[in-house]
Amino acid sequence: MAAKEEDLYAKVTPRRQRQTRPSTIKHGSTLDVLLSMGFPRTRALKALVSTGGKNVQAACDWLFSHVDDPFLDDPLPREYVLYLRPSGPLLQQLSQFWQQSRVTCGKNKAHNIFPHITLCQFFMCPDAKVEALVDTLQSIVTKWKGRVPVPLPLELYTSSTFIGLFVEEQVAEVLKSFAADFATEAAAKADVHIEPHKKQLHVTLAYHFQTNHLPVLEKLAKEIDASSGCDWLAVLFSRDIRFANHETLQVMYPYMPQNDDELELAPGDFIFMSPVEQSTASEGWVYGTSLGTGLSGLLPENYVSRADESDTWVVHGSHSIHNCASPLTSGRNVGGLLFDGQLNDSLLDSIIDTPSLSGLCPPMQLYGTISQVSRLTLQSCPSKRRLFVCRHGERMDVVFGKHWITQCFDSKGRYIRSNLNMPPSLPSRSGGHKDYDKDCPITVFGSTQARLVGEALLESNTVIDFVYSSPSLRCIQTAQHILKGLQQDGKIKIRVEPGLFEWTKWVSGTCLPSWIPSSELAAANLSLDTTYRPHFPVSKLTALESYDTYINRSFQVTREILSECKNLGNTVLIVAHASSLEACTRQMQGLSPQNSKDFVQVVRKIPYLGFCACEELGDTGVWQLVDPPILPLTHGPNHSFNWREMLMQE
């Protein structure tokens, strides 16, 4: 096999060198350089393919960053696909549609990939054959120049679950012939099997959206002028087949591991996450694999933000099917942005304007800004009933690692503070300190976060009448410090409501946490209403409950809390979990619950002390999200520091 690969490169290299601009180094010569540097052939080829054949430096950087990648020598090939991508005025209109549809209706399945027409199905190609595959695309595009009508005739089609622009049938047959020609030559030159797309060719605008969003999406789609100028580009993409069914996340903040099973995070990197791998992750953490290093581990979920599937794809060739000049020969992307060679303006616009790249939400952005439709201020109607829902403060196990207990308690179970961000003392637990594993406290900074929110509520003249909390210690402590900031500590008693606990499926293991009884918390100077009788007692909570059970529980408890407080006070504050901001408010607005996958994506963006507000419309029992009475609270990570490291620099 090695001899055949050498023969292939011997044939390909001279021809590519004659056609290459001086600033671009292609696989043949780049491969020789990497081999002369001592890299094994399989690794050198994998580095070239993973970087789109950009240059020696890019390949070396990839190899050095993946030196500990357990799959570095895995022979599994990448998956490839051939798309037509629009550019110019048409792309600008499609990008505007993408952005407007996201704002008004939220993200749907079409947003996972940029606007395109699929010419063939995904197929696999060995690393040693990729150069021949790239050559095939260039030769086929040259052969077909001028044979595809300009502009492509597109017609809008809508249904209850799908909206798209379909290529007129005769022109579609021309494009299918182009794809078939590519498949035939690729089989001969690169020995790969390609299935041209046999269904109707189209640009997908939206699908898998909520039925009630159809009128808005259809109206936006009708505003697209499908006859706008467009230079269509035949683009060859690849992706790592191992992560084809994973969710893609983007790292927003750096993180240094505190334990051996944690993953180091670098801003701009991408993380692949599979739902089936999350059993080892506790609440606030996810398990994923880094695109930049190939390493896997646990990471704090609020350090990453949801990205789109195509953000990690690699470009191997891009050619205009209309113009004589080919705007791009090959390149490497992170989000499709970094390329080698000359880019024309239309292609650059097509990459930069991709909504999947511009629509990322930083994880530290507070949930309270969700109210886009009704920009009401709470102060304008002080007599209206109001509901605030707030996430707890920074938790110990996220900052100091999930094994923090072994670091902070001695053999006799005595608590030892080893960092200024650790609380000076912790409440004693009748079940022993190991119960902190599933019921951790907040940090000193978590207390500060909560107090700042309370002080902001005080400055805005907001009056809180009742405070309800999840039974988790981190939530109770957060509520206590909010009340301190409000100068209501001791005046308002916290009502501990087990029904406000998060989705029990997210609790590791099959046992629920052993929460500290209210009587013990009161003895630890926490201001609790020890006479309160919960609407949903602990005995009714079950481990590993279904998503529907959790959503219905949260809705039922919230409704009963508001009913209990009616005519006794106007404003209720619930301090619970990130998921509570969605679960406790969505159905109160008369909306149907989201599916579990979309629910998780919303929850992942909610930071510590994320704060949202609801207001009742008259006395109708119908609520709506409104602007919170306080400013958002933005905060970022902070690395640990050991002064002894300065001695090591000498």
C-alpha positions in Angstrom: 0.0 0.0 0.0 2.9 2.4 0.8 4.4 1.9 -2.6 1.1 2.8 -4.3 0.8 5.9 -2.1 4.4 6.9 -3.2 3.5 6.3 -6.8 0.4 8.5 -6.5 2.3 11.4 -5.0 5.1 11.0 -7.6 2.4 11.5 -10.3 0.5 14.2 -8.6 3.2 16.4 -7.2 4.8 17.8 -10.4 1.5 18.7 -11.9 0.3 20.4 -8.8 3.5 22.3 -8.4 3.2 23.8 -12.0 -0.3 25.0 -11.2 0.3 26.4 -7.7 0.9 30.0 -7.0 4.2 30.8 -5.2 2.5 31.5 -1.9 0.7 28.1 -1.8 2.4 24.8 -0.9 0.5 21.7 -1.9 0.5 18.2 -0.5 3.3 16.7 -2.5 6.1 19.1 -1.5 4.6 19.6 2.0 4.4 15.9 2.6 8.1 15.5 1.6 9.0 18.2 4.1 7.1 16.6 6.9 8.6 13.2 6.1 12.1 14.8 6.1 11.3 16.2 9.6 10.8 12.7 10.9 7.1 12.5 11.1 5.6 9.1 10.3 3.8 9.0 7.0 0.3 8.3 8.3 0.6 11.2 10.8 1.9 13.6 8.2 -1.0 12.7 5.8 -3.5 13.1 8.6 -2.1 16.5 9.5 -2.3 17.6 5.9 -5.9 16.5 5.5 -7.0 17.9 8.9 -5.6 21.3 7.9 -6.9 21.3 4.3 -3.3 21.0 2.9 -2.6 24.6 3.9 1.2 24.6 4.4 4.0 23.0 6.4 3.5 25.3 9.4 -0.2 24.5 9.8 0.5 20.8 9.5 3.3 21.0 12.1 1.1 23.0 14.5 -1.6 20.4 14.2 0.8 17.5 14.9 2.4 19.2 17.9 -1.1 20.1 19.4 -2.2 16.5 18.9 0.9 14.8 20.2 -1.2 13.2 23.1 -4.3 12.5 20.9 -5.2 8.8 21.6 -6.6 8.6 18.0 -3.5 10.2 16.3 -2.7 6.9 14.5 -6.3 5.8 14.0 -6.6 4.9 10.2 -10.3 5.9 10.1 -10.8 8.3 7.1 -12.6 11.6 7.2 -16.1 12.2 5.6 -16.4 14.4 2.6 -19.3 16.2 0.9 -19.7 18.5 -2.2 -21.9 21.5 -1.8 -22.8 24.5 -4.0 -22.5 27.6 -1.9 -24.0 31.0 -2.9 -22.1 34.3 -2.7 -22.8 37.9 -3.5 -26.2 39.6 -3.2 -28.1 36.3 -2.8 -26.0 35.2 0.1 -26.5 38.5 1.8 -30.3 38.0 1.6 -30.0 34.4 2.8 -27.8 35.6 5.7 -30.3 38.2 6.6 -33.0 35.6 6.6 -30.9 33.4 8.9 -30.4 36.1 11.4 -34.0 37.4 11.4 -35.4 33.9 11.7 -33.1 33.2 14.7 -34.1 36.4 16.5 -37.9 36.0 15.9 -38.3 32.2 16.1 -35.1 30.8 17.6 -32.7 28.4 16.0 -34.0 25.5 13.8 -32.2 22.6 12.2 -31.3 24.6 9.1 -29.0 26.8 11.1 -26.6 24.0 11.8 -25.1 24.4 8.3 -24.6 27.5 6.1 -26.9 28.0 3.0 -26.0 25.5 0.3 -27.2 23.1 -2.3 -26.2 19.4 -1.7 -24.6 17.9 -4.8 -23.6 14.5 -3.3 -24.0 12.5 -0.1 -21.3 12.3 2.5 -18.6 9.8 1.5 -15.3 8.6 2.9 -11.9 9.1 1.4 -8.5 7.8 2.7 -6.0 10.5 3.6 -3.6 9.3 0.9 -6.3 9.9 -1.8 -7.4 13.3 -0.8 -5.0 15.2 -3.2 -6.4 13.2 -6.1 -9.9 14.1 -5.0 -9.1 17.8 -4.9 -7.6 17.5 -8.4 -10.8 15.9 -9.6 -13.0 18.7 -8.4 -10.8 21.3 -10.1 -10.7 19.4 -13.4 -14.5 18.8 -13.4 -15.3 22.5 -12.6 -13.0 23.6 -15.5 -14.7 21.1 -17.8 -18.2 22.4 -16.9 -17.5 26.1 -16.9 -20.2 28.0 -18.8 -22.6 25.1 -18.9 -24.6 26.0 -15.8 -27.3 28.8 -16.4 -26.8 32.1 -14.5 -28.6 32.9 -12.3 -29.9 29.5 -11.1 -33.7 29.6 -11.2 -35.0 29.1 -7.7 -38.6 28.7 -6.5 -39.9 29.1 -3.0 -41.6 26.1 -1.4 -43.2 25.9 2.0 -44.9 23.2 4.1 -45.8 22.9 7.8 -42.3 21.7 8.6 -40.0 22.8 5.8 -39.2 26.0 3.8 -36.7 26.0 0.9 -35.7 27.4 -2.5 -35.9 24.6 -5.1 -33.8 24.6 -8.3 -35.9 24.5 -11.5 -36.0 20.9 -12.8 -34.1 21.3 -16.1 -31.3 23.2 -14.4 -31.3 20.8 -11.6 -30.6 18.0 -14.1 -27.6 19.9 -15.3 -26.2 20.2 -11.8 -26.9 16.5 -11.2 -24.9 15.6 -14.3 -22.1 17.8 -13.0 -22.2 15.9 -9.7 -22.3 12.5 -11.6 -19.3 13.5 -13.6 -17.4 14.4 -10.4 -18.4 11.0 -8.9 -17.2 9.1 -12.0 -13.8 10.8 -12.2 -13.3 10.6 -8.4 -13.8 6.9 -8.6 -11.2 6.6 -11.3 -8.6 9.0 -9.8 -9.1 8.6 -6.1 -10.8 5.2 -5.9 -13.7 6.5 -3.8 -17.4 5.8 -4.1 -19.7 8.8 -4.3 -23.5 8.9 -4.5 -24.7 12.1 -6.3 -27.7 13.7 -4.7 -30.8 12.2 -6.4 -33.6 14.2 -4.7 -34.7 17.6 -5.7 -31.9 20.1 -5.5 -32.7 23.0 -3.1 -31.4 25.5 -0.6 -33.0 24.7 2.8 -34.2 27.8 4.6 -35.9 26.3 7.7 -37.0 22.9 9.0 -38.0 21.2 12.2 -39.4 24.5 13.5 -42.5 25.0 15.7 -45.7 25.0 13.8 -46.7 28.4 15.2 -43.5 29.9 13.7 -44.5 29.0 10.1 -46.3 32.4 9.3 -43.3 34.4 10.4 -40.8 32.3 8.6 -42.8 32.1 5.4 -43.2 35.9 5.4 -39.4 36.3 5.8 -38.7 33.8 3.1 -41.0 35.6 0.6 -38.8 38.7 1.0 -35.8 36.9 -0.5 -35.2 37.8 -4.1 -34.1 34.5 -5.5 -33.1 36.1 -8.8 -30.4 38.2 -7.1 -26.9 38.0 -8.5 -24.9 35.0 -7.3 -21.6 33.3 -8.1 -22.1 29.7 -7.0 -19.1 27.9 -5.7 -18.5 24.2 -5.8 -16.9 23.5 -2.4 -15.4 20.3 -1.0 -15.7 20.0 2.7 -14.7 17.3 5.2 -15.5 16.4 8.8 -14.2 14.0 11.4 -16.6 11.0 11.1 -16.1 10.1 14.8 -18.0 13.3 15.8 -20.7 13.4 13.1 -23.5 12.8 15.6 -22.0 14.9 18.4 -23.0 18.3 19.4 -20.5 21.1 18.7 -19.6 23.6 21.4 -17.2 26.6 21.2 -14.8 27.5 24.0 -15.4 31.0 25.2 -13.1 31.2 28.2 -9.8 29.5 29.3 -9.8 26.8 31.9 -6.9 25.0 33.6 -7.8 21.5 34.9 -8.0 21.0 38.6 -8.1 17.2 38.3 -6.7 14.5 36.0 -10.0 13.8 34.3 -10.6 17.4 33.3 -9.9 19.0 30.0 -7.9 22.2 29.4 -9.8 24.8 27.5 -8.4 27.4 25.1 -10.7 30.2 23.8 -11.7 29.6 20.1 -11.3 25.8 20.3 -14.3 23.6 19.6 -15.6 20.7 21.8 -17.5 17.7 20.5 -20.0 16.4 23.0 -22.2 13.2 22.8 -25.3 13.0 25.0 -24.5 9.3 25.7 -21.2 10.2 27.3 -22.6 12.5 29.9 -23.2 9.9 32.6 -19.8 10.7 34.2 -20.5 14.4 34.4 -22.1 16.0 37.4 -24.4 19.1 37.2 -22.6 22.0 35.7 -20.1 19.8 33.8 -20.0 18.1 30.5 -17.7 15.5 29.0 -16.3 16.3 25.5 -13.4 16.0 23.1 -11.3 18.9 21.9 -10.9 19.6 18.2 -7.6 21.4 18.9 -5.9 18.6 20.8 -8.0 15.4 20.3 -8.1 15.0 24.1 -11.2 14.2 26.1 -12.3 15.1 29.6 -14.7 17.0 31.8 -15.2 20.7 31.5 -17.4 23.4 33.1 -20.4 23.9 30.9 -20.6 27.7 31.3 -17.2 28.0 29.7 -18.6 26.9 26.3 -21.3 28.0 24.0 -23.3 26.2 21.4 -21.8 26.2 17.9 -23.0 24.8 14.6 -22.0 21.5 13.1 -20.3 23.1 10.1 -18.1 25.4 12.2 -15.4 22.6 12.5 -15.5 21.5 8.8 -12.4 21.7 6.7 -12.4 23.2 3.2 -10.4 21.3 0.6 -11.3 23.1 -2.6 -13.6 25.9 -3.7 -14.2 26.8 -7.3 -16.7 29.1 -9.1 -18.8 27.2 -11.6 -19.5 30.4 -13.5 -16.3 32.6 -13.5 -13.1 31.7 -15.1 -11.0 32.5 -12.0 -11.1 30.0 -9.2 -11.4 31.9 -5.9 -9.9 29.2 -3.7 -8.0 26.0 -4.2 -7.8 24.6 -0.7 -7.6 25.7 2.9 -8.1 25.0 6.6 -10.8 26.4 8.7 -11.9 26.8 12.2 -15.4 27.9 11.5 -14.4 28.2 7.8 -12.4 31.4 8.3 -8.7 30.6 7.8 -7.6 29.8 4.3 -4.4 29.7 2.2 -4.4 31.3 -1.2 -6.3 34.2 -2.7 -9.9 34.8 -1.7 -12.3 36.9 -3.8 -14.6 39.2 -1.9 -17.8 37.2 -2.6 -16.3 34.1 -1.0 -15.0 36.0 2.0 -18.5 37.5 2.5 -20.0 34.0 2.2 -17.8 32.8 5.0 -18.0 35.7 7.4 -21.7 36.3 7.0 -22.6 32.7 7.8 -25.1 33.0 10.6 -23.7 29.9 12.3 -20.5 31.9 13.0 -22.0 35.2 14.0 -24.9 33.9 16.1 -22.9 32.3 19.0 -24.1 33.4 22.4 -21.4 33.9 25.1 -22.2 31.7 28.1 -21.9 34.7 30.5 -24.7 36.6 28.9 -27.7 36.8 31.3 -31.0 35.2 30.4 -32.9 38.3 31.4 -32.4 39.7 27.9 -34.6 37.1 26.3 -37.6 39.4 26.2 -37.5 40.6 22.6 -41.2 41.1 22.0 -42.5 43.1 24.9 -39.9 45.5 26.3 -41.8 46.5 29.4 -40.2 47.8 32.6 -41.3 46.4 35.9 -41.1 49.8 37.6 -43.9 51.1 35.4 -46.5 48.8 36.9 -45.6 48.3 40.6 -49.0 46.8 41.4 -48.7 43.9 39.0 -47.7 40.4 40.2 -44.1 39.6 39.4 -42.1 36.4 39.4 -38.3 36.5 39.5 -36.3 33.3 38.9 -32.6 33.3 39.6 -29.8 30.7 39.3 -27.5 30.0 42.3 -24.0 31.5 42.6 -20.6 30.0 41.7 -20.3 26.5 43.1 -17.3 24.9 44.8 -17.0 21.8 42.7 -16.9 23.8 39.4 -14.1 26.0 40.6 -12.0 23.5 42.5 -12.9 20.3 40.7 -15.3 17.6 41.5 -12.8 16.0 44.0 -12.6 19.2 46.1 -13.9 17.3 49.2 -10.8 15.1 49.4 -8.7 18.3 49.4 -10.7 20.2 52.0 -11.5 17.6 54.7 -9.0 15.8 56.8 -9.2 12.2 58.0 -11.5 13.2 60.9 -13.9 15.1 58.6 -12.8 18.5 59.6 -13.1 21.3 57.0 -9.8 23.0 56.0 -9.9 26.1 53.9 -7.0 26.2 51.3 -8.0 29.1 49.1 -9.5 32.5 49.7 -12.4 31.7 47.4 -13.4 28.8 49.7 -15.9 29.8 52.5 -14.3 30.2 56.0 -16.6 27.5 57.3 -19.3 25.1 56.2 -22.5 23.9 57.9 -22.1 20.6 59.7 -24.0 17.7 58.2 -25.6 14.9 60.2 -24.8 12.6 57.3 -21.1 13.5 57.3 -19.0 15.7 55.0 -19.3 13.2 52.1 -22.8 14.4 51.5 -21.3 17.6 50.1 -20.4 15.5 47.0 -23.9 15.9 45.6 -24.9 19.0 47.5 -22.0 21.4 47.3 -21.8 25.0 48.8 -21.1 28.2 46.9 -17.7 29.9 46.9 -16.9 33.3 48.5 -17.3 34.8 45.1 -20.6 33.1 44.7 -21.7 34.9 47.9 -20.5 38.2 46.5 -22.4 37.6 43.2 -25.6 37.0 45.2 -25.0 40.0 47.4 -24.5 42.2 44.3 -27.8 41.1 42.9 -29.5 41.9 46.2 -27.9 45.3 46.4 -29.0 46.0 42.8 -32.6 45.0 43.6 -32.5 47.4 46.6 -31.2 50.3 44.5 -34.0 49.7 42.0 -36.6 50.0 44.8 -37.7 46.4 44.1 -39.6 44.9 47.0 -39.5 41.1 47.4 -42.4 39.6 49.4 -41.5 35.9 49.3 -38.4 33.9 48.6 -38.5 30.2 47.6 -35.4 28.0 47.2 -34.5 24.6 45.9 -33.3 22.3 48.7 -29.7 22.4 47.3 -27.4 24.2 49.7 -25.9 26.4 46.9 -29.4 27.7 46.2 -30.3 28.4 49.9 -27.0 30.1 50.4 -27.5 32.2 47.3 -31.0 33.3 48.5 -29.5 34.2 51.9 -26.9 36.5 50.4 -29.4 38.1 48.0 -31.5 38.9 51.1 -28.4 40.4 52.8 -27.9 42.7 49.8 -31.5 43.6 50.0 -31.1 44.3 53.7 -33.9 41.8 54.3 -31.8 39.2 56.0 -33.8 37.8 58.9 -36.9 39.7 57.9 -37.9 37.4 55.0 -37.7 33.7 55.7 -36.6 31.4 52.9 -39.1 28.7 52.0 -37.3 25.5 50.9 -39.3 23.8 48.2 -38.0 20.4 47.0 -40.2 20.7 43.9 -37.8 23.4 42.6 -34.8 21.0 42.4 -33.3 20.5 39.0 -33.9 17.6 36.6 -33.0 14.6 38.6 -31.6 12.8 35.5 -28.6 15.2 35.8 -27.7 13.9 39.3 -24.9 11.3 39.1 -25.8 7.9 40.2 -29.2 6.5 41.1 -29.6 8.3 44.5 -30.7 11.8 45.1 -28.6 14.2 47.2 -29.0 14.0 51.0 -30.0 17.6 51.7 -29.4 19.4 55.0 -32.7 19.5 57.0 -34.2 23.0 57.5 -33.7 22.7 61.2 -29.9 22.2 60.8 -29.7 25.0 58.3 -31.5 27.4 60.7 -29.1 26.3 63.4 -26.3 27.4 61.1 -27.8 31.0 61.0 -29.5 30.6 57.6 -32.8 32.4 57.6 -35.3 29.6 56.9 -39.0 29.3 57.4 -39.0 26.1 59.4 -42.8 26.0 59.4 -43.2 25.9 55.6 -44.9 22.8 54.2 -43.6 22.0 50.7 -46.0 21.6 47.8 -43.8 18.8 46.5 -42.1 17.0 49.4 -38.8 15.2 49.0 -40.6 11.8 49.2 -42.2 12.5 45.8 -38.9 13.2 44.0 -37.6 10.2 42.0 -34.1 9.7 40.6 -33.6 9.6 36.8 -37.0 11.2 36.2 -38.1 11.8 32.6 -37.9 15.2 31.0 -41.7 15.5 30.8 -41.9 14.7 34.5 -39.4 17.4 35.4 -41.0 20.0 33.3 -44.5 19.3 34.6 -43.2 19.2 38.2 -41.6 22.7 37.8 -44.7 24.1 36.2 -47.0 22.7 38.8 -44.9 23.9 41.8 -44.5 27.4 40.3 -48.2 27.7 39.7 -49.0 26.6 43.3 -46.4 29.0 44.7 -47.9 31.9 42.9 -51.4 30.8 43.9 -50.3 30.5 47.6 -48.8 34.0 47.5 -51.7 35.7 45.7 -53.3 38.6 47.7 -50.4 38.3 50.2 -47.7 40.0 48.2 -46.9 41.0 44.6 -43.4 39.7 44.1 -42.0 36.2 44.4 -38.3 35.3 44.1 -37.3 31.7 43.2 -33.7 30.8 43.7 -32.9 27.5 42.0 -30.9 26.1 39.1 -30.0 27.2 35.6 -32.8 25.0 34.2 -35.4 26.7 36.5 -35.3 29.9 34.5 -36.8 28.0 31.6 -38.8 25.3 33.3 -40.5 27.6 35.8 -41.5 30.3 33.3 -42.2 28.9 29.9 -45.6 27.2 30.5 -46.6 30.2 32.7 -46.6 32.2 29.5 -49.0 29.7 27.8 -46.2 28.2 25.7 -45.6 24.5 25.1 -42.4 23.0 26.5 -39.5 22.8 24.2 -38.1 19.4 23.3 -35.3 18.2 25.7 -32.5 18.9 23.3 -33.4 22.6 22.7 -34.1 22.9 26.4 -30.6 21.8 27.2 -29.2 24.4 24.8 -31.1 27.2 26.4 -30.0 26.1 29.9 -26.3 25.8 28.9 -26.2 29.6 28.2 -27.4 30.6 31.7 -24.6 31.7 34.0 -24.4 32.0 37.8 -27.0 34.4 39.1 -28.7 34.4 35.7 -31.9 36.4 36.4 -35.2 36.5 34.5 -38.5 38.3 35.3 -42.1 37.5 34.5 -45.2 39.7 35.0 -48.8 38.8 35.0 -51.1 40.4 32.4 -53.8 41.9 34.6 -55.5 39.2 36.7 -55.7 36.7 33.8 -53.2 34.1 35.1 -51.2 34.6 31.9 -47.6 35.7 32.3 -45.0 37.2 30.1 -41.2 37.6 30.2 -40.2 41.3 30.8 -37.0 43.2 31.4 -35.5 42.5 34.9 -35.3 45.5 37.2 -31.5 45.1 37.5 -28.5 45.3 35.2 -26.9 42.1 34.0 -23.9 40.6 35.9 -21.0 39.6 33.8 -18.1 37.6 35.2 -15.3 35.5 33.9 -12.9 32.8 35.0 -9.8 33.3 37.1 -6.8 31.0 37.1 -5.3 29.7 40.3 -1.9 31.2 41.3 0.9 29.7 43.3 3.7 32.2 44.2 6.2 29.4 44.3 6.0 29.2 40.5 7.9 32.5 40.4 10.9 30.8 42.0 10.9 28.2 39.3 11.4 30.9 36.7 14.9 31.8 38.0 
